[in-house]
Amino acid sequence: MNRVKVLAHQSDILRSYILLKYGGVYQDKDVFWTSPPPDHVMRYPAVICYDWPWYDVWPRSINLGIMMARRGSTFLRRFLDHLWYHEDSSWGFNGIMMPYKIYERHPDTAYIYTRLQVICFYNICHPAWHKDYLRKFDDSMKPTQPFNFNDTLSK
């Protein structure tokens, strides 16, 4: 394994190992919950959500700022396997693009719950269940459709 120098990558690895070993919920420090997870979501081995940025060659990306996983999650194991070959120069590649590729290749290892989180970037919120949530960074300041925060689990 290459030495991991970037703090964000170190955090990805640490939280993934902890969830892999114990299971549970991870959330970034700027997340707050608006409602409890519905029972049907709790039956999956891992629960993740799409991210809002669109990268030309990638159909989607995944934001691991909130994730739920059972102990021994195959999705997390595959994510950690990928991080053996991390790219220190690109947080986005490791942290949001590769999780999507892992999901794309192994969709049975995680459940995409679009209402798991709403990601707000410069006061523009991107609810992943709306058709226009996916944007290029250049277009990130364009307002999205109105939504109710009660329709999501977290922000």
Residue frames relative to the residue before (quaternion, step in Angstrom):
aa qw qx qy qz dx dy dz
M 1.0000 0.0000 0.0000 0.0000 0.00 0.00 0.00
N 0.4466 -0.6548 0.5368 0.2890 3.54 -1.01 0.80
R 0.5504 -0.5964 0.4587 0.3618 3.56 -1.11 0.63
V 0.3150 -0.7497 0.5576 0.1666 3.57 -0.86 1.00
K 0.1412 -0.8353 0.5307 0.0285 3.56 -0.49 1.25
V 0.6770 0.5026 -0.2877 0.4542 3.58 1.08 -0.69
L 0.5155 -0.6835 0.4311 0.2851 3.56 -0.77 1.11
A 0.6338 0.5325 -0.3397 0.4465 3.62 0.95 -0.79
H 0.6567 0.4896 -0.3140 0.4800 3.61 1.00 -0.74
Q 0.6194 0.5340 -0.3403 0.4642 3.57 1.02 -0.76
S 0.6472 0.5181 -0.3051 0.4686 3.56 1.02 -0.85
D 0.6169 0.5415 -0.3401 0.4588 3.61 0.98 -0.83
I 0.6851 0.4896 -0.2789 0.4617 3.55 0.90 -0.98
L 0.6779 0.5061 -0.3006 0.4403 3.59 0.81 -0.98
R 0.7073 0.4502 -0.2889 0.4621 3.60 0.73 -0.97
S 0.6319 0.5282 -0.3394 0.4544 3.59 1.06 -0.67
Y 0.6432 0.5046 -0.3221 0.4774 3.60 1.00 -0.75
I 0.6479 0.5134 -0.3246 0.4597 3.59 0.94 -0.83
L 0.6797 0.4683 -0.2936 0.4822 3.60 0.88 -0.90
L 0.6214 0.5383 -0.3463 0.4518 3.59 1.00 -0.74
K 0.7131 0.4590 -0.2587 0.4626 3.58 0.91 -0.90
Y 0.8295 0.2484 -0.0924 0.4916 3.60 0.84 -0.97
G 0.3561 -0.6990 0.5288 0.3239 3.58 1.09 -0.64
G 0.4219 0.7106 -0.5058 0.2474 3.56 -1.26 0.20
V 0.5505 -0.5778 0.4862 0.3560 3.52 -1.25 -0.56
Y 0.1298 -0.7481 0.6438 0.0951 3.54 -1.05 0.81
Q 0.0458 0.7720 -0.6339 0.0090 3.55 -1.12 0.69
D 0.5125 -0.6055 0.5116 0.3301 3.55 -1.14 0.69
K 0.6349 -0.5756 0.3647 0.3640 3.57 -1.20 0.48
D 0.6956 0.4610 -0.2862 0.4709 3.62 1.17 -0.36
V 0.5039 0.6465 -0.4159 0.3938 3.59 1.25 0.33
F 0.0250 0.7582 -0.6498 -0.0475 3.52 -1.15 0.61
W 0.4430 -0.7106 0.4989 0.2233 3.51 -1.08 0.89
T 0.2453 -0.7739 0.5694 0.1294 3.54 -1.03 0.84
S 0.7860 -0.0308 0.0036 0.6174 3.59 1.28 -0.30
P 0.5692 -0.5962 0.4288 0.3698 3.60 -1.18 0.40
P 0.5885 -0.5673 0.4231 0.3908 3.61 -1.15 0.47
P 0.4747 -0.6570 0.4923 0.3175 3.60 -0.98 0.74
D 0.6578 -0.5479 0.3519 0.3785 3.57 -1.13 0.64
H 0.6564 0.5383 -0.3382 0.4063 3.62 0.89 -0.85
V 0.6171 0.5493 -0.3474 0.4435 3.61 1.13 -0.55
M 0.6408 0.5758 -0.3192 0.3948 3.57 1.07 -0.73
R 0.6194 0.5733 -0.3587 0.3988 3.63 1.14 -0.26
Y 0.6047 0.5830 -0.3521 0.4129 3.61 1.24 -0.23
P 0.5513 -0.6356 0.4271 0.3312 3.60 -1.11 0.63
A 0.7749 -0.0157 -0.0053 0.6319 3.60 1.22 -0.46
V 0.1153 -0.7739 0.6209 0.0478 3.57 -1.07 0.78
I 0.0350 0.7946 -0.5976 0.1012 3.54 -0.77 1.16
C 0.2675 -0.7654 0.5650 0.1526 3.58 -1.28 0.15
Y 0.5621 -0.5882 0.4645 0.3497 3.55 -1.20 0.57
D 0.3450 -0.6803 0.6009 0.2388 3.52 -1.32 0.43
W 0.5674 -0.6486 0.3974 0.3155 3.59 -1.18 0.40
P 0.6350 0.5429 -0.3912 0.3859 3.70 0.88 -0.57
W 0.2296 -0.7431 0.6144 0.1327 3.52 -1.14 0.74
Y 0.1378 -0.7711 0.6202 0.0425 3.53 -0.84 1.08
D 0.6411 -0.6193 0.2891 0.3490 3.55 -0.64 1.20
V 0.7963 0.3178 -0.1778 0.4830 3.60 0.67 -1.00
W 0.6657 0.4565 -0.2956 0.5110 3.60 1.27 -0.13
P 0.4256 -0.7193 0.4743 0.2767 3.62 -0.69 0.92
R 0.7912 -0.0476 0.0514 0.6076 3.58 1.10 -0.68
S 0.2085 -0.7290 0.6245 0.1874 3.52 -1.35 -0.03
I 0.3245 -0.7386 0.5620 0.1825 3.56 -1.27 0.35
N 0.2501 -0.7561 0.5878 0.1423 3.54 -0.97 0.89
L 0.1845 -0.8052 0.5582 0.0776 3.57 -0.61 1.15
G 0.2891 0.7675 -0.5120 0.2556 3.58 1.16 0.60
I 0.7264 0.0824 -0.1067 0.6739 3.51 1.37 -0.30
M 0.1946 0.7527 -0.6192 0.1104 3.53 -0.94 0.89
M 0.2132 -0.7382 0.6299 0.1128 3.48 -1.22 0.69
A 0.0945 0.8089 -0.5744 0.0822 3.58 -0.91 0.83
R 0.4175 -0.6577 0.5652 0.2715 3.49 -1.24 0.58
R 0.6378 -0.4998 0.4158 0.4128 3.52 -1.26 0.41
G 0.8208 0.2234 -0.1823 0.4932 3.57 -0.95 0.91
S 0.2411 0.8176 -0.4949 0.1685 3.60 1.24 0.29
T 0.4402 -0.6989 0.5048 0.2508 3.57 -0.80 1.04
F 0.6057 0.5542 -0.3598 0.4432 3.59 1.01 -0.73
L 0.6867 0.4697 -0.2877 0.4743 3.59 0.85 -0.93
R 0.6189 0.5361 -0.3489 0.4559 3.57 1.01 -0.75
R 0.6705 0.4813 -0.2966 0.4805 3.59 0.94 -0.84
F 0.6181 0.5343 -0.3407 0.4651 3.59 1.03 -0.74
L 0.6757 0.4796 -0.2939 0.4764 3.59 0.89 -0.88
D 0.6005 0.5448 -0.3568 0.4640 3.59 1.06 -0.68
H 0.6411 0.5215 -0.3174 0.4650 3.58 1.00 -0.82
L 0.6738 0.5303 -0.3062 0.4135 3.58 0.93 -0.85
W 0.4555 0.6388 -0.4689 0.4056 3.59 1.24 -0.01
Y 0.7598 0.3011 -0.1477 0.5570 3.56 1.18 -0.62
H 0.1517 0.8358 -0.5137 0.1205 3.56 1.05 0.77
E 0.3231 -0.7034 0.6033 0.1920 3.51 -1.35 0.43
D 0.3097 -0.8006 0.4819 0.1757 3.59 -0.13 1.27
S 0.6644 0.5285 -0.3121 0.4265 3.58 1.08 -0.59
S 0.7795 0.2868 -0.1566 0.5344 3.61 1.20 -0.20
W 0.2550 -0.7704 0.5665 0.1433 3.56 -0.24 1.25
G 0.6641 0.5377 -0.3130 0.4145 3.59 0.87 -0.92
F 0.6237 0.5421 -0.3472 0.4433 3.57 0.99 -0.75
N 0.7288 0.4290 -0.2395 0.4769 3.58 0.81 -1.01
G 0.7901 0.4249 -0.1752 0.4056 3.51 0.77 -1.11
I 0.8226 0.1860 -0.1119 0.5256 3.62 1.05 -0.53
M 0.6771 0.4804 -0.3144 0.4603 3.61 1.04 -0.59
M 0.7046 0.4685 -0.2865 0.4494 3.59 0.79 -0.95
P 0.5928 0.5347 -0.4013 0.4491 3.65 0.96 -0.51
Y 0.6232 0.5226 -0.3530 0.4625 3.60 1.05 -0.66
K 0.6572 0.5082 -0.3205 0.4551 3.61 0.88 -0.88
I 0.6198 0.5240 -0.3435 0.4725 3.58 1.03 -0.74
Y 0.6632 0.4864 -0.3030 0.4814 3.58 0.92 -0.88
E 0.6386 0.5421 -0.3286 0.4364 3.59 0.92 -0.89
R 0.7191 0.4331 -0.2434 0.4859 3.59 0.95 -0.86
H 0.7989 0.1707 -0.0586 0.5737 3.59 1.11 -0.65
P 0.0197 -0.8624 0.5057 0.0110 3.61 0.63 1.08
D 0.6039 0.5718 -0.3583 0.4243 3.58 1.19 -0.34
T 0.6194 0.5814 -0.3396 0.4038 3.62 1.24 -0.21
A 0.7989 0.1238 -0.0653 0.5849 3.61 1.22 -0.27
Y 0.3191 -0.7094 0.5958 0.1998 3.52 -1.30 0.44
I 0.2797 -0.7314 0.5983 0.1696 3.55 -0.87 0.99
Y 0.0311 -0.7828 0.6211 -0.0221 3.54 -0.53 1.19
T 0.3036 -0.8153 0.4657 0.1619 3.56 -0.09 1.32
R 0.6897 0.4519 -0.2855 0.4884 3.60 1.18 -0.36
L 0.3547 0.7434 -0.4942 0.2779 3.58 1.24 0.28
Q 0.8080 -0.0765 0.0781 0.5790 3.57 0.99 -0.80
V 0.2351 -0.6878 0.6586 0.1944 3.49 -1.37 0.36
I 0.2144 -0.7843 0.5707 0.1151 3.55 -0.70 1.04
C 0.1224 -0.7861 0.6044 0.0425 3.54 -0.78 1.08
F 0.0497 -0.7909 0.6083 -0.0444 3.54 -0.83 1.10
Y 0.8203 -0.1029 0.0018 0.5626 3.57 -0.50 1.21
N 0.7025 -0.5117 0.2344 0.4357 3.54 0.89 1.09
I 0.5815 0.4872 -0.4121 0.5047 3.59 1.18 0.42
C 0.2049 -0.8040 0.5513 0.0875 3.56 -0.61 1.15
H 0.2084 -0.7957 0.5665 0.0497 3.52 -1.03 0.93
P 0.1013 -0.8076 0.5790 0.0475 3.63 0.05 1.22
A 0.4109 -0.7683 0.4421 0.2133 3.59 -0.51 1.20
W 0.6270 0.5241 -0.3599 0.4502 3.62 1.17 -0.16
H 0.5796 0.5418 -0.3894 0.4679 3.61 1.26 -0.01
K 0.5571 -0.6460 0.4073 0.3262 3.56 -1.01 0.77
D 0.7468 0.4010 -0.2369 0.4747 3.63 1.06 -0.54
Y 0.3665 0.7647 -0.4780 0.2290 3.62 1.16 0.33
L 0.6514 0.5343 -0.3098 0.4407 3.60 1.09 -0.69
R 0.0711 0.8195 -0.5573 0.1129 3.60 -0.64 1.13
K 0.4480 -0.5907 0.5771 0.3425 3.49 -1.34 0.30
F 0.6385 -0.5317 0.3790 0.4075 3.58 -1.17 0.50
D 0.6196 0.5608 -0.3416 0.4300 3.59 1.02 -0.77
D 0.7337 0.4058 -0.1973 0.5080 3.55 1.18 -0.65
S 0.3952 0.7827 -0.4292 0.2166 3.58 1.29 0.05
M 0.6775 0.5057 -0.3006 0.4415 3.61 1.12 -0.47
K 0.4952 0.6349 -0.4364 0.4015 3.58 1.26 -0.04
P 0.4746 -0.6981 0.4487 0.2934 3.62 -0.69 1.01
T 0.3576 -0.7020 0.5734 0.2249 3.54 -1.19 0.63
Q 0.6826 -0.4526 0.3582 0.4482 3.55 -1.30 0.04
P 0.5652 -0.5861 0.4416 0.3770 3.60 -1.10 0.56
F 0.0251 0.7774 -0.6282 0.0190 3.56 -1.18 0.58
N 0.4369 -0.6725 0.5363 0.2632 3.53 -1.32 0.28
F 0.4564 -0.6980 0.4751 0.2807 3.60 -0.77 0.97
N 0.5633 0.5805 -0.3975 0.4332 3.61 1.18 -0.25
D 0.6129 0.5550 -0.3437 0.4451 3.59 1.27 -0.23
T 0.7146 0.3730 -0.2407 0.5406 3.59 1.26 0.03
L 0.5232 -0.6351 0.4656 0.3256 3.56 -1.27 0.29
S 0.8277 -0.0022 0.0538 0.5586 3.57 1.03 -0.71
K 0.2102 -0.7398 0.6274 0.1222 3.50 -1.37 0.33
